[in-house]
Amino acid sequence: MASRPDRVEAAWATYRQTAAPHVDRDLIEAAYADPRLRALFPFHSHHSLTFSRRVTFPYTHDAPVITPVGGRYRVTWWATRSPHGPADIGEVDDPREAVALVVAHLPPRAGP
């Protein structure tokens, strides 16, 4: 079985190389450019880019989620962080700004 760092890097490589229309390449590159997010396992769920400290299910849900919406980027908490569904953190125009919002809201010791 591959090591955790190998599985994280393989997931990032898959997203960075995909031509799938539901994957926002600019967002993937912006997230990958930040070493704190690059250390986390990326995965897509319902068109949202999510980050987990675990590389297998069940994934952790303690990092904000980025969802491209109409040319903008909405940053929210997972529904598990709010009793009323996803709680908005913010909405921005640029994927780098969305990444900055996620990083600013990472929990302590958010690394692997």
C-alpha positions in Angstrom: 0.0 0.0 0.0 1.3 3.5 -0.9 2.3 5.8 2.0 0.2 8.7 3.0 2.4 11.3 1.3 2.3 9.2 -1.9 -1.5 9.0 -1.9 -1.8 12.7 -1.2 0.5 13.6 -4.1 -1.2 11.1 -6.4 -4.6 12.7 -5.7 -3.2 16.1 -6.4 -1.6 14.8 -9.6 -4.9 13.3 -10.8 -6.8 16.6 -10.3 -4.0 18.7 -11.8 -4.0 16.5 -15.0 -7.7 15.9 -15.4 -9.7 17.3 -18.3 -13.0 16.7 -16.4 -15.4 19.6 -16.9 -16.5 19.7 -13.3 -12.9 20.3 -12.0 -11.9 24.0 -11.9 -8.2 23.9 -13.0 -7.5 27.4 -11.7 -8.8 26.5 -8.3 -6.8 23.2 -8.2 -3.6 25.1 -9.1 -4.3 27.8 -6.5 -4.9 25.2 -3.8 -1.9 23.2 -4.8 0.3 26.3 -4.6 -0.3 26.6 -0.9 1.9 24.1 1.1 -0.7 23.8 3.9 -3.4 22.7 1.5 -1.0 20.6 -0.6 -0.3 18.5 2.5 -4.0 17.6 2.8 -5.8 15.1 0.7 -8.0 16.8 -1.9 -11.3 15.4 -3.2 -14.3 16.6 -5.1 -17.8 16.2 -3.8 -20.8 17.8 -5.4 -18.6 20.1 -7.5 -16.8 21.3 -4.3 -13.1 21.0 -3.6 -12.6 19.6 -0.1 -9.5 18.8 2.0 -9.0 16.0 4.4 -6.3 15.0 6.9 -7.2 11.3 6.1 -6.5 9.7 2.7 -9.3 7.1 3.1 -13.0 7.2 4.0 -14.2 8.5 6.4 -12.6 11.8 5.4 -12.1 14.6 8.0 -14.5 17.5 7.6 -12.7 20.2 9.6 -11.4 22.3 6.8 -13.5 24.7 4.8 -14.9 23.7 1.3 -14.6 25.7 -1.9 -17.4 25.6 -4.4 -17.2 27.4 -7.8 -20.6 29.1 -8.3 -21.3 31.3 -11.4 -17.8 32.4 -11.9 -17.2 33.1 -8.2 -15.9 30.9 -5.4 -18.0 30.2 -2.3 -16.1 29.1 0.9 -18.2 27.3 3.5 -17.9 24.9 6.3 -19.1 21.3 5.8 -22.7 20.7 7.0 -21.2 18.9 10.0 -19.7 22.1 11.3 -23.1 23.9 11.3 -26.5 22.5 12.6 -28.2 24.4 9.8 -26.2 23.1 6.8 -23.1 24.7 5.3 -22.2 27.9 7.0 -20.8 30.6 4.7 -17.4 32.0 5.3 -17.3 34.1 2.2 -17.6 34.4 -1.5 -14.8 35.8 -3.7 -14.0 36.3 -7.4 -10.5 34.8 -7.5 -9.5 31.2 -6.7 -6.4 32.5 -4.8 -8.7 34.5 -2.6 -10.8 31.4 -1.9 -7.7 29.5 -1.0 -6.6 32.3 1.4 -10.0 32.1 3.1 -9.6 28.3 3.6 -6.1 28.7 5.0 -7.2 31.5 7.3 -9.9 29.1 8.7 -7.9 25.9 9.0 -8.1 24.4 12.5 -4.9 24.2 14.6 -2.7 21.3 13.5 -4.6 20.9 10.2 -1.7 19.0 8.7 -1.6 15.3 8.2 
